[in-house]
Structure formats: structure tokens, C-alpha cells
């Protein structure tokens, strides 16, 4: 990835719905360049999808949880599998006891249980520990 790819990704993080024309104008490149760069980043697995970000209070009945994940073996394969899991809202590489930290967002406890079961079945995951979000005091 070069500087243009990084600038493109930053703009898409800010607004994944930005048009190719808007991105091209902001980056001072042609629309074809933006289209080709996005396609290249998608093929390379750098961009794995697009999502909607909601205000924390926009889904008051949504269940949020964090799952610490220990990985044995090939971590990249585990990461790819986790990024394909619908309940995983964000995934972070960490140090310490857990190799990865997944933020989970689901509609109810049954969905949380099903998500955790699917996560535990991913080859290469040796242990997990989940904490349910109760309330936030800041942010």
C-alpha cells in the first residue's frame, strides 16, 4: 500500500458511501484511479466489506460484548473467519493474555449464544472469554 491507498482508506473509513467522483476530487486523481485502487484493495483482502456505524444510543436494545480470543496456529486464517462473522462488529490484535479482542453486537442473548458458538468452532481458536457490556460512563 502506498500513500494514495492509505488516503483512500482514510476517506472510506470516514464515509464509506462517498462516491467515486467525490473521492477522486478529494484525492486529486481520476475516477478510474479510484475505482482501480478500490478493486485492488478488495482483491488483496485489505478492504473486506462496508458497514454502517451507528451512534451508541441508536440501538438501545442491542447487546454488546467483548470476547478475548486465544489463537493457536495461523492467526490470519482465524482473523479472516472472524471478519466474516456477522456478530463481530470490530476485531483488534492485542498483547497479553488474549491474542485478539472481538467486539460483538447482537440483537438478543440467543443471538449472542449462537455467535459465541460459531466463534468457538473456528479452527485455530483455543480459548475465549466474554464480558457483556452493561453501561458506558464516557464516550
N, C-alpha and C positions, 0 to 999 in steps of 0.2 A: 504494500500500500504506500502510495506517495502522499504528498501534502494535499493534492486535489481530492483524492479519495477520502482523506480524513476530514476535509472541509465539507464534502458532500455528506458524509455520515453525520457530522455535527448538525448540519441543516435538517437532515431527515429525522434525527433524534428530536429536534425542536418542533418539527412539523412534518410528519410522515405523509401528510396529504398535499404537500406543496407540489405544484405542477412542474413538469419538466421545464417549461418555459420560465417559471419563476426561479427554479434552481439554476438554470443556465444563465439568466440575467445576473443573479446574485454572485455567481462564481466567475462570471465574465468568460464563459466558454459557450460553445454551440450546444443546441438541444441534442444533437447526435452524440456529442461527447458525454453528456449527462446520461443519456439512455444507455450508451455502451458501458459506461462506468458502473451504473446500477446493475446491469445484466452481469457484468464480470464479478462484481461483489456478491451477487446472489449465487452464481455458479460456484464461486470459491467457498461458499458457506459463511462468508463474513456477515452478510445480511440473510437472516434465516426467516424473517417474517415481519409483518407490520401489525401494530396493535393500537388500541385506543387507551389513553391514560385518563383515568377519572379522578376527580377530587376525592380525598379520603372519605368525606362525608356524603358522597354521591350515592353510595351503596351501603346504607346503614345496616342492612341485614346480612351482608356478605361476611363470611368467616375468613379471617386472615390468620395465617400461622407461619412459623418459620421451622424448617427442618434442616438440622445438621446432618450431613451425609459423609460417611467414610467410604472411600473408594479403594478397591484392590484391583491392580492391573491397569488397563488402558483408560485413563481418565477422560480422554477426548471422546471415546465411544459413549461413556456414561453421560457426558455433557450433552452430546447430540441427542441422546434418548430423552434426557430431562427437558431439553428445549422443545421437544415435540410433545410434551405432556401438557394438556390444556390447563390443568390446575396450577402449573408453575408460572407465576407472574414475573419472577426475576430469579436469576441464578448468579451466585457470587463465588469466586475462588477465595479461599481463606487459608490462614495458617492456624496452628494449634490443634485442638482435638479433632476437628472436622475438616475434611478436605474441601467441601462445598457447603454453601448455605443457600437453601431454596426458600423464596417467599412464595407461599401458597395462597391462592384466593379462590374460594369455592362458595356455593350457594347455601349449603347446609352441612350438618355433621355427617350425613350419609355420603355426601359428595367428598368430604374430607377423608373419610374412611376408605372410599374407593380410590381416591388419588394416592393415598399413602400405600395402599396395597399394590397399585401399579408401580409406584416408585420402588418399593421393596423388591419387586420381581425383576428389576433391571439388572442384567448381568454386569457384575463388577461392583455392585453396591454391597458392602459387607455389614453396615450398621447405619441406623438412623435414630434421631431423637427429635421429637416435635414439640414445640411450645405454641399454644394458641394465644393470639393477640387479644387482650382484654380491653385496654384503653390506651390512648396516647395522651401525653401531657404537654408535648411541644411538637410543632412541625406538622 
